[in-house]
């Protein structure tokens, strides 16, 4: 079908439409009853049909890619998703906001509130302090009330989404010692984006399993910032990332010392109460743990537990689809909250299985 005007729908533009996050936004927004894609944008491929890069969209989305022009975007859209590399959004977003657009940014540029910390980890100049202050950190299940009615959302990273949703309820309840948190995080290769590199080359990653950015991943300060806010004290974590030879999915296995004698059943009840009314977080029954295949292609985060009375430690296992809940799906969830819609609108897709 060709996209046509519909005055009853919110008009949406997507910057970075040729990346995995951008094309996943397209997949979900095409089925969204209250939003309409009016512009797909690429700085490097303006004027080229989007189907040249994504033939699977043939006869589904018939549009040429637009260039990056904030004034033109403002004529075509009400909301802009910026699925751009870090260092790009920090310069573009202020122009979009100045043009009167609502913005949901999927890069990492506006997640870290301390500009000096951002510069140390991302190796880019920090965004304008005023714009940075305006950004609402859109971890939907935790900050959803702040997202409602806002103009500018900073969408969380994929690893932080899985990690924080797994840790925050236990940390908030005071059931774990924040000084003992260790996070073992594994991701499919789509998390590295569509660009080619030796690390994600087929011959390098196939039948292989490797750690990368050990103790140096740029998502560390994002995780520590949120955990510190919850704990009311500075929290530092050990965070190890690994690539596994699959396309999609993140599994975060988290360890912390318990501050009491809690069972798997206690944890299950705590988490179900904490996430009551939040339809995209599913808590496993005691003794059952989630797998990445069980959330593939969906906006769900599934969480399970193993409390060990022998060691006094808690293991939390959290899984998401990194391209959906870790990027495009959560961004649309944030759009729904921003606009005052049901947060599940356009996202009620079951995981793809097998």
N, C-alpha and C positions, 0 to 999 in steps of 0.2 A: 504494500500500500504506500501511497505518497502521503507524507505528513501535510495536513491542511489546517487552517485556522479553526480554533474553537474557543469562543469568548468565555465559555464557562470554565475553562481549565487554566491553571497557572502555567505560564510559559517558562520553559527551562532551557538554558544553554549549558553545554558541557565543553569546558576547555581541557584539552588533553584527550580527545576522543579516540585517538589511535593507540592508546595504551590499554593495558588489561583492566585497570580501574575504570577508565572511560567507557570501554565497550561493555563492561558489566553494568554500569549505570544505564546505558542504552537498553540492555536486555530487560532490566526491571522497569524502567520508565515507560517502555513501549506498552506495558500492561497496566500502568498506573491509571486509575479512573479519574484522577483529579489533576494530572499534570500532562503537559504536551511538550515534546522536544521540538523547539523551533530553531535551534542552531547547534551544529556540531562543529567544533573548532580545533584547529591544529596549526601551530606556528610554522611547522615544517612542510605541511601538505595542503595549504590553502588552494582551493579551486579544483581539487581532486575529489572524485566521488568516494564517499566513505567505503563503498563496496570494493574499491580497488585493494584496500588493505584488509578488509573483512568481507570476503565473498559470501559468508554465511548470512549476511544481512540483505542479500539480493532480493528485490521485490518486497522487502519488509521496511527498510528505511532508505528512501530514495532522496538523498541530499548530497550536495557537494560540501566539502569542508570549508568553513569560513576561516578568515584570518583573525588574529588577536587584535580587536579594536573595541575598547570599552564603550565608546559612543555608539557604535553599531550594535553591540550586545544589548545596550540599554533600550534600543528601539525594538528589539526582537524578544526580549526576555524579562521576566520578573526575578528569577532566581538563577544564579550561576554556580555550577559545580566546577571547582578548579582541581583537576586531577593532574597536577604538574609536578615536575621534580622540585625538590627543595632548592631554595634560592631564586626560583621564578615567581612563586606566589607572593613572596614578601614584597616584590615590586609591583605586581599586577593587582593584588587584592585592594590596596588603597584606592587605585583608580576606579575599580568596580564599585566600591562603596561610595566614592565621590559621585559616581554617575547615578546613584540611587538604587542600585541593585542589592538584593539580599545575596549573601555568599556563603557557600559551604565548601571549605577548603580541605582537600584530602592530602595535602603535602604536610611536612612536619614543621613548616615555618612559624606557625602561631601556637604551637602546643606548649612550648617552654616559656614560662612567664619571665624568667630572668634572662635578659638578652646576652649577658656574658657567658652564661651556661650554654645557651644555644650556640653561640659562636665557637665555643670550645669543642662541642661535640659534632656540629654540622659543618664547620669550616666555611661558613658564609657570614656576611654581615647580618646583624640582627635586624628584624623589622622595626619600623617606626614604633616607638614606645606607646603612643596613643592608640594606634591600631591594634597593637598586641594586647593592650588592656581591654579593648572592646571585644576581643575574641572570647566566645564561650566554649569551653572544652566539652565536646559533645559525646561523652561516654553516656549513652542514652539512658541506661538503667540506673545510673548513679546521679547524673546531672540533668535529667529530663525536665525538671521544673524550671531550671535556668534556661533551657533551650527554648521553651515555649515563648513565642512572641519576640525572640531575638532577631537581630539582623545579620549576624555574622557568627558562624560556627566553625570551630577548628575540629575536624573529624579526627578521632584518635588513631594511632598506629595499630597495625594488625597484632603484633606481639603484645603491646600494652592492653589491648582489648581483652584478649584471652587471659592474660596474667591478672589484670585488675579485677575482672569479674570473678575470677577464681579466689583471689585473696581478700578482697575488701570485706565481705561479711564476717569472716573469722577475725580479721584485724579490728574491725569496728566493734565487735563484741568483746574484745580483749581476751580472746581464747588462744592467741598465738603470740609469741615473743617476736616483735618486729626486727630485732637485731639478729635473728637467726634465719632469715628468709633466703633460700636458694632456689633459683628458677632454671630449669632445664627445658629449653624451648626448641622445638623442631618445626621446620616449615617446608612446604613444597616449593618448587623452583619458581612458580609464578610470582612469588613475593619479590623476586629480584627485578620484575618488570619485563617488558618485551625486548629491550635492547640485548644484544648479544655480548657475551663475555666468556673468557676461558673458564671461569668458575661454574657457569651454567651450561657450558658446551655439552652436548649429549654424551660424548665419549668420556667426559670428565665426571659427570654426575650419575650416569646410568650404572646400576649395580654398585653404587658407592654411597657413602654416608660420611659427611665431613663437617667439622666445626668451622666457624668463621667469626671474625670480629670478637673473639673471646675477651670479655671484660671491656670491650670498646664499642659495643653497638650503640648507635645514636638513640635507641629507644630506652636506654637505661635511665637517663634523667627524667624522661616522661613518666616512667613507672615510679621512680622515687618521689617525684613531685606529688603525684596523687596519693601514694601511700603515706607520705609525710603529712599531708592535709588530713587524712583520716586518723592517723595515729596521734596527731598533735605534737609530734617530735620529728626530728630528722631521721629518716629511714634510708639506709643504704642496703643494696642487695647484691648478691652474686648472680650474674645473669649470663648463661651460656647459650649461644644460638648455633643450630645445626641445620644443614640442608639434607633433605631426604629425597630419593628419586621418585617423586610423585608430583603431579601438576599443582594440585590444590590441597590446602589443609594446614592447620597449625595444631600441634599438641604442646601444651605447657604443663610440665610436671613440676609441682612446687612443693618445697619441703620447709617446715618450720617447727620449732619446739612448742609443744602445747603448754599452756599455763594452767592446766587442770586435767582431771581424768575425764576426757570426753570420748564418746564412742562414735562409730560411723552413723548410728541412728541419731545421735545428738546433732551431728553436723548436718545431716540431711534435713532435719526439722528446722534448724537455724537458717539454712540457706533457702528453704522453701518459704519460710516466713519473710525473709529479707527480700526475696524477689517475687513475692505475691503480687499479682497484677501486672507483672512484666512478662509478656508472653514469649519472648525470644530466649529466655534463659530456662533451661530444663535441667532439673536436678535428678540424678540417678538414685535409685534405691540403694540402701547399704549393701556393700559387697559387689556392686556392679559399676563398671567404669566405662566411660565413653570412648569412641573411636572416631577418627577423622571422617571415615566414610559415612558415618551416621549424621553428619551435618553438611555433606558435600552439596554445593550449589544452593545452600539455604542461608537464612539470616539467624540461625540458631547458635547459641553457645550452650554446650552440654558439659555438666560438671559432676564429678564423682570424688569420693573420699576413701582414704584408708588411714584410720587412726591406729597407731601402734602402741599398745600398752607396755610393751617390752622396752622400747626406746624413749617413749614419751613424745614421739614426733608425729606430725601430721603430714600426710601426702595428699595433695589436691591435684586432680587431673582435669584440665579444661581444654576443650577442643572447639575450634571454629573453622569455617571456610575463610581463608585469609582474604580472598577477593570480594567476599560478600560481607559477612559480619565484620571483617577486618578492614573493609574499605567501602565499596559501593552500597551494600545493603544498609549498613549503619548510617551512611550519609543520607539515604532516602528516609530511613527511620527518623533522622534528625530533621529532615525537611518536613515530614509529617507532624512532628512535635512543634516545630517552628510555626507552622501554619495553623495549629490547633486541630489537626485531623487525628483520627485514630492512628496510633503509631504503626499498626500492622498494614495500613493501606498500601496496596501494591506489592506487598512482601509475603503474602500468604502462599508461599510455594513450599511444598514438602521437599526434604532432601532427595537428591538423585541416588537411587540405590538399585542394584549393586553398582 
